[in-house]
Amino acid sequence: MAATLKCDTIQNASSSTANLTLDASGNATVGNTLVMGSSFKRNRIINGNMYIAQRATSATVTAGTAVPTASTGYPCLDRWYVYSTGANVTAAQVAGSGSNKNLLQITGAASVTAVGVGQRIEQLNSYDLAGQTATLSVNLANSVLTTVTWTASYANTADTFGTIGTPTKTQIATGTFTVTSTLTQYTTNISIPAAATTGIEILFTVGAQTSGTWQIGNVQLEAGSVATPYERQIYSDQLAQCQRYTYILPAAASGLYFQAIGAVNSGGVGLAGGSFPVTMRAIPVLTVSATASNYQIYLVNGGTTSSCTAVSLNGVTNTNYFLLQLAWSTTGTAGQVLWFSCSTAGSPAIFSAEL
Amino acid sequence: MYKVTLDAITQQLNSIERDNGDGTITYILPDPANADYQAYLAWLAEGNTPNPYVPPPEPAPLTPQEKLAAAGLSVDELKTLLGL
């Protein structure tokens, strides 16, 4: 039977304000947050489900607090920095369960006194949260410890948070989750102050993880006071989001792996460049193997392959385009086309513009 | 810890090289928004000075045969060209 319900407001019996207000123009205004079974572009955390691991799927975290910087402190999973004190730990992308494909797992070690896992949200992606209530949700499990501390902070100046040892950030709020060895979702509301227009950091920490494992997944920070379901994204979209902060020219497991095209400047010096897939947050730094011979140039006319003697970043590199400065051991002709490649697994060229 | 590098063309200051001590080297450009550059500036402010630029080794000069090959010529073609 077709019917029309005519009213101005719809209000929960226990609420003091209307959940939904209907006006004469056909508009509907939601009193608080519209909670959907699924959502889009709500999560301010990038790679919260731990899918993207451009650098590596597992790495040792060297103990210390002089991290993170643009190129240090990010061991494996994109956008997530990890630090430890007392002793090194291992950070790895591991398999999840159910609908959670991946988790970030920290494996403890003797003498560890603290471990932290954090993400810094740049100003452009968090500015509007200032003065609002936000909700943090996260899946956590720890096989040994029962307390995980969360801390939200904002940068003292835009996108500049300092390091763990020398922070330049202001704490917004902190609290604890009592966790078990079973992966469980935890949520909390955070009142973001009006001053927090400069970027927001979410940091999870544990104490002496001297053994066992700590797992983290499906991290979400969203506007409003309700934790909505984790916002899943198409993999390629999520990869592009990560590449704003880190872009890698991968190395081949075997054979040569083409990375960039360029030309000889003179003698054994040349330049090779390319475009970044997305505009990077800032002009990136370049990290390469200290063993320059892990990289090669191929002089197209003549068919000569030579090992590099130096690989560095040319100063014209910007947020959209990179230019590598190369040197090698044989003489080329000015203007001769060259290919830059890498043949050694584990020697990727990494462009970093992390916070 | 830090060393300056020069631009291959202009021979002017190019980037800052940082040996990470783990088998990798990081090259830093002067972008104030980059935390690695900020760390370099802090290091300078402490009174430190970067190591000077060290040019890469000169490549071996081409042999006459390599020069011919680079020009796409064979010895016979060169002889023909020169009327020998």
HADDOCK unambig.tbl for C-alpha pairs under 7 A between the chains (distance, minus, plus):
assign (segid A and resid 69 and name CA) (segid B and resid 35 and name CA) 5.09 0.50 0.50
assign (segid A and resid 69 and name CA) (segid B and resid 36 and name CA) 5.71 0.50 0.50
assign (segid A and resid 70 and name CA) (segid B and resid 34 and name CA) 6.22 0.50 0.50
assign (segid A and resid 70 and name CA) (segid B and resid 35 and name CA) 5.27 0.50 0.50
assign (segid A and resid 70 and name CA) (segid B and resid 36 and name CA) 5.64 0.50 0.50
assign (segid A and resid 267 and name CA) (segid B and resid 59 and name CA) 6.73 0.50 0.50
assign (segid A and resid 268 and name CA) (segid B and resid 59 and name CA) 5.41 0.50 0.50
assign (segid A and resid 282 and name CA) (segid B and resid 33 and name CA) 6.17 0.50 0.50
assign (segid A and resid 282 and name CA) (segid B and resid 34 and name CA) 6.45 0.50 0.50
assign (segid A and resid 283 and name CA) (segid B and resid 31 and name CA) 6.17 0.50 0.50
assign (segid A and resid 285 and name CA) (segid B and resid 26 and name CA) 6.60 0.50 0.50
assign (segid A and resid 285 and name CA) (segid B and resid 27 and name CA) 5.55 0.50 0.50
assign (segid A and resid 285 and name CA) (segid B and resid 28 and name CA) 4.82 0.50 0.50
assign (segid A and resid 285 and name CA) (segid B and resid 29 and name CA) 6.50 0.50 0.50
assign (segid A and resid 286 and name CA) (segid B and resid 26 and name CA) 5.33 0.50 0.50
assign (segid A and resid 286 and name CA) (segid B and resid 27 and name CA) 5.04 0.50 0.50
assign (segid A and resid 286 and name CA) (segid B and resid 28 and name CA) 6.81 0.50 0.50
assign (segid A and resid 287 and name CA) (segid B and resid 24 and name CA) 6.49 0.50 0.50
assign (segid A and resid 287 and name CA) (segid B and resid 25 and name CA) 5.45 0.50 0.50
assign (segid A and resid 287 and name CA) (segid B and resid 26 and name CA) 4.09 0.50 0.50
assign (segid A and resid 287 and name CA) (segid B and resid 27 and name CA) 6.33 0.50 0.50
assign (segid A and resid 288 and name CA) (segid B and resid 24 and name CA) 5.51 0.50 0.50
assign (segid A and resid 288 and name CA) (segid B and resid 25 and name CA) 5.44 0.50 0.50
assign (segid A and resid 288 and name CA) (segid B and resid 26 and name CA) 6.41 0.50 0.50
assign (segid A and resid 289 and name CA) (segid B and resid 23 and name CA) 5.97 0.50 0.50
assign (segid A and resid 289 and name CA) (segid B and resid 24 and name CA) 4.32 0.50 0.50
assign (segid A and resid 289 and name CA) (segid B and resid 25 and name CA) 6.06 0.50 0.50
assign (segid A and resid 290 and name CA) (segid B and resid 23 and name CA) 5.16 0.50 0.50
assign (segid A and resid 290 and name CA) (segid B and resid 24 and name CA) 4.56 0.50 0.50
assign (segid A and resid 290 and name CA) (segid B and resid 25 and name CA) 5.32 0.50 0.50
assign (segid A and resid 301 and name CA) (segid B and resid 70 and name CA) 6.59 0.50 0.50
assign (segid A and resid 302 and name CA) (segid B and resid 69 and name CA) 6.23 0.50 0.50
assign (segid A and resid 302 and name CA) (segid B and resid 70 and name CA) 5.29 0.50 0.50
assign (segid A and resid 309 and name CA) (segid B and resid 56 and name CA) 6.56 0.50 0.50
assign (segid A and resid 310 and name CA) (segid B and resid 56 and name CA) 6.55 0.50 0.50
assign (segid A and resid 312 and name CA) (segid B and resid 27 and name CA) 6.33 0.50 0.50
assign (segid A and resid 313 and name CA) (segid B and resid 15 and name CA) 6.73 0.50 0.50
assign (segid A and resid 313 and name CA) (segid B and resid 27 and name CA) 5.98 0.50 0.50
assign (segid A and resid 314 and name CA) (segid B and resid 7 and name CA) 6.47 0.50 0.50
assign (segid A and resid 314 and name CA) (segid B and resid 14 and name CA) 6.18 0.50 0.50
assign (segid A and resid 314 and name CA) (segid B and resid 15 and name CA) 6.91 0.50 0.50
assign (segid A and resid 315 and name CA) (segid B and resid 14 and name CA) 5.07 0.50 0.50
assign (segid A and resid 315 and name CA) (segid B and resid 15 and name CA) 6.22 0.50 0.50
assign (segid A and resid 315 and name CA) (segid B and resid 29 and name CA) 6.44 0.50 0.50
assign (segid A and resid 325 and name CA) (segid B and resid 8 and name CA) 6.92 0.50 0.50
assign (segid A and resid 327 and name CA) (segid B and resid 56 and name CA) 6.72 0.50 0.50
assign (segid A and resid 328 and name CA) (segid B and resid 59 and name CA) 6.65 0.50 0.50
assign (segid A and resid 329 and name CA) (segid B and resid 59 and name CA) 4.33 0.50 0.50
assign (segid A and resid 329 and name CA) (segid B and resid 60 and name CA) 6.32 0.50 0.50
assign (segid A and resid 330 and name CA) (segid B and resid 59 and name CA) 4.83 0.50 0.50
assign (segid A and resid 330 and name CA) (segid B and resid 60 and name CA) 5.48 0.50 0.50
assign (segid A and resid 331 and name CA) (segid B and resid 59 and name CA) 5.61 0.50 0.50
assign (segid A and resid 331 and name CA) (segid B and resid 60 and name CA) 6.37 0.50 0.50
assign (segid A and resid 331 and name CA) (segid B and resid 61 and name CA) 5.99 0.50 0.50
assign (segid A and resid 331 and name CA) (segid B and resid 62 and name CA) 6.05 0.50 0.50
assign (segid A and resid 353 and name CA) (segid B and resid 34 and name CA) 6.61 0.50 0.50
assign (segid A and resid 355 and name CA) (segid B and resid 35 and name CA) 6.69 0.50 0.50
